[in-house]
Amino acid sequence: MELNQNSIIAIIGSGTMGSGIAQIAATNGHKTYLYDTNQSALDKAKSNLIKVLDRLIEKNKIDNNKKEDILNNIIYTNDINILSDSNLVIEAIIENLEIKKDLFTKLQEIIGENCIYATNTSSLSIAALSSCFKKQENFIGIHFFNPAPLLPLVEIVPSFITDNIITNQVKTLITKWGKITVLTKDTPGFIVNRVARPFYSESLRILDEGIADIATIDWALKEIGGFRMGPFELMDFIGHDVNYIVTETVFKEFYYDPRFKPSLTQKRLMEAGMNGRKSGRGFYNYAENAINIEPSKDNRLGEYIFNRVIAMLVNEAYDALFMNIASKEDIELAMTKGVNYPKGLFAWGEEIGLSNIVQRIQELNTEYQEDRYRPCPLLKRMAN
């Protein structure tokens, strides 16, 4: 089945991500189903989309005719049987392997096995999800970033059994939707959620050791590193119920590699329901008139924090390349377009000096005697 402008797109799940993907498909002229078992969630999704489109009109991004076209292209439904003529299904529901597999099993009975099926999972195995399909070669990962209509990056994730024709068709379609696509191997975290882990985990380690507080670490990475948000601000923004679970999943899927070890501090926040902005409290307090700690703005400490975190990030990027997760170009694109890093990590490493990066990691290894701090073989080769 060839994907084209006339292809019918079905999005499963009307949460923020599913609604955003439906908006993209409808904006690009596709008849689009947005399916959810919860009617109130569908009503909320439609109401939110109208508000989004009205704001786009105010900004002169679209006109009233385009707004009506987009709204008319989306069919909101809680009847799964309506999806029978879909050409591409993109699932965007809860990150639970068995729940997703049950859904795909039902969809195959209604739509058939020749449809192209995709998941928006950020951390689950594409191969494991494909096991419920009669034609596993028709299944692929299409990982959008939140908010999907605004963030340009999409990770295309074939499993080892996905048909190359399907991969190329999906990549072509998503590119036509105006997105920047990168191709990544089916490994835990794909590119972004794997390579970005040290931004959170090393910052948490610095906090847990009492080297610096959250405000100072955030200040250092914004002021010295040029990141748009500090790691604790970003974790609060994403939500600890999401960010911690991704870290935990990547840790388990990599056979408990200490490089990806989660932080008990973040786990305790999640267990207490302090999930960040969405709950009003996380590392920071978002209540009205709340007073949060100020950074110390100690330049020497700030340089130490930045140098430690960036060394681990560059090392992780080299390890992803070393293990053939993606091309160097796609890893650079993923980190600059997916999580808005100020520079690609390979370019950043070369600017700092790869021998300096290796030395910093080796010094940490000497100090801690932990396998967490081990330079990637490719990084060492390039430094030499």
Secondary structure in CASP SS format (residue, H / E / C, confidence):
PFRMAT SS
TARGET T0000
AUTHOR 0000-0000-0000
METHOD secondary structure of the structure
MODEL  1
M C 1.00
E C 1.00
L C 1.00
N C 1.00
Q C 1.00
N C 1.00
S C 1.00
I C 1.00
I E 1.00
A E 1.00
I E 1.00
I E 1.00
G C 1.00
S C 1.00
G C 1.00
T H 1.00
M H 1.00
G H 1.00
S H 1.00
G H 1.00
I H 1.00
A H 1.00
Q H 1.00
I H 1.00
A H 1.00
A H 1.00
T H 1.00
N C 1.00
G C 1.00
H C 1.00
K C 1.00
T E 1.00
Y E 1.00
L E 1.00
Y E 1.00
D C 1.00
T C 1.00
N C 1.00
Q H 1.00
S H 1.00
A H 1.00
L H 1.00
D H 1.00
K H 1.00
A H 1.00
K H 1.00
S H 1.00
N H 1.00
L H 1.00
I H 1.00
K H 1.00
V H 1.00
L H 1.00
D H 1.00
R H 1.00
L H 1.00
I H 1.00
E H 1.00
K C 1.00
N C 1.00
K C 1.00
I C 1.00
D C 1.00
N H 1.00
N H 1.00
K H 1.00
K H 1.00
E H 1.00
D H 1.00
I H 1.00
L H 1.00
N H 1.00
N H 1.00
I E 1.00
I E 1.00
Y E 1.00
T E 1.00
N C 1.00
D C 1.00
I H 1.00
N H 1.00
I H 1.00
L H 1.00
S H 1.00
D H 1.00
S C 1.00
N C 1.00
L E 1.00
V E 1.00
I E 1.00
E E 1.00
A C 1.00
I C 1.00
I C 1.00
E C 1.00
N C 1.00
L H 1.00
E H 1.00
I H 1.00
K H 1.00
K H 1.00
D H 1.00
L H 1.00
F H 1.00
T H 1.00
K H 1.00
L H 1.00
Q H 1.00
E H 1.00
I H 1.00
I H 1.00
G C 1.00
E C 1.00
N C 1.00
C C 1.00
I E 1.00
Y E 1.00
A E 1.00
T E 1.00
N C 1.00
T C 1.00
S C 1.00
S C 1.00
L C 1.00
S C 1.00
I H 1.00
A H 1.00
A H 1.00
L H 1.00
S H 1.00
S C 1.00
C C 1.00
F C 1.00
K C 1.00
K C 1.00
Q H 1.00
E H 1.00
N H 1.00
F E 1.00
I E 1.00
G E 1.00
I E 1.00
H E 1.00
F E 1.00
F C 1.00
N C 1.00
P C 1.00
A C 1.00
P C 1.00
L C 1.00
L C 1.00
P C 1.00
L E 1.00
V E 1.00
E E 1.00
I E 1.00
V E 1.00
P E 1.00
S C 1.00
F C 1.00
I C 1.00
T C 1.00
D C 1.00
N H 1.00
I H 1.00
I H 1.00
T H 1.00
N H 1.00
Q H 1.00
V H 1.00
K H 1.00
T H 1.00
L H 1.00
I H 1.00
T H 1.00
K H 1.00
W C 1.00
G C 1.00
K C 1.00
I E 1.00
T E 1.00
V E 1.00
L E 1.00
T C 1.00
K C 1.00
D C 1.00
T C 1.00
P C 1.00
G C 1.00
F C 1.00
I C 1.00
V H 1.00
N H 1.00
R H 1.00
V H 1.00
A C 1.00
R H 1.00
P H 1.00
F H 1.00
Y H 1.00
S H 1.00
E H 1.00
S H 1.00
L H 1.00
R H 1.00
I H 1.00
L H 1.00
D H 1.00
E C 1.00
G C 1.00
I C 1.00
A C 1.00
D C 1.00
I H 1.00
A H 1.00
T H 1.00
I H 1.00
D H 1.00
W H 1.00
A H 1.00
L H 1.00
K H 1.00
E H 1.00
I C 1.00
G C 1.00
G C 1.00
F C 1.00
R C 1.00
M C 1.00
G C 1.00
P H 1.00
F H 1.00
E H 1.00
L H 1.00
M H 1.00
D H 1.00
F H 1.00
I H 1.00
G C 1.00
H H 1.00
D H 1.00
V H 1.00
N H 1.00
Y H 1.00
I H 1.00
V H 1.00
T H 1.00
E H 1.00
T H 1.00
V H 1.00
F H 1.00
K H 1.00
E H 1.00
F C 1.00
Y C 1.00
Y C 1.00
D C 1.00
P H 1.00
R H 1.00
F H 1.00
K C 1.00
P C 1.00
S C 1.00
L H 1.00
T H 1.00
Q H 1.00
K H 1.00
R H 1.00
L H 1.00
M H 1.00
E H 1.00
A C 1.00
G C 1.00
M C 1.00
N C 1.00
G E 1.00
R H 1.00
K H 1.00
S H 1.00
G C 1.00
R E 1.00
G C 1.00
F C 1.00
Y C 1.00
N E 1.00
Y C 1.00
A C 1.00
E C 1.00
N C 1.00
A C 1.00
I C 1.00
N C 1.00
I C 1.00
E C 1.00
P C 1.00
S C 1.00
K C 1.00
D C 1.00
N H 1.00
R H 1.00
L H 1.00
G H 1.00
E H 1.00
Y H 1.00
I H 1.00
F H 1.00
N H 1.00
R H 1.00
V H 1.00
I H 1.00
A H 1.00
M H 1.00
L H 1.00
V H 1.00
N H 1.00
E H 1.00
A H 1.00
Y H 1.00
D H 1.00
A H 1.00
L H 1.00
F H 1.00
M C 1.00
N C 1.00
I C 1.00
A C 1.00
S C 1.00
K H 1.00
E H 1.00
D H 1.00
I H 1.00
E H 1.00
L H 1.00
A H 1.00
M H 1.00
T H 1.00
K H 1.00
G H 1.00
V C 1.00
N C 1.00
Y C 1.00
P C 1.00
K C 1.00
G C 1.00
L H 1.00
F H 1.00
A H 1.00
W H 1.00
G H 1.00
E H 1.00
E H 1.00
I H 1.00
G C 1.00
L H 1.00
S H 1.00
N H 1.00
I H 1.00
V H 1.00
Q H 1.00
R H 1.00
I H 1.00
Q H 1.00
E H 1.00
L H 1.00
N H 1.00
T H 1.00
E H 1.00
Y H 1.00
Q C 1.00
E C 1.00
D C 1.00
R C 1.00
Y C 1.00
R C 1.00
P C 1.00
C C 1.00
P H 1.00
L H 1.00
L H 1.00
K H 1.00
R H 1.00
M H 1.00
A H 1.00
N C 1.00
END
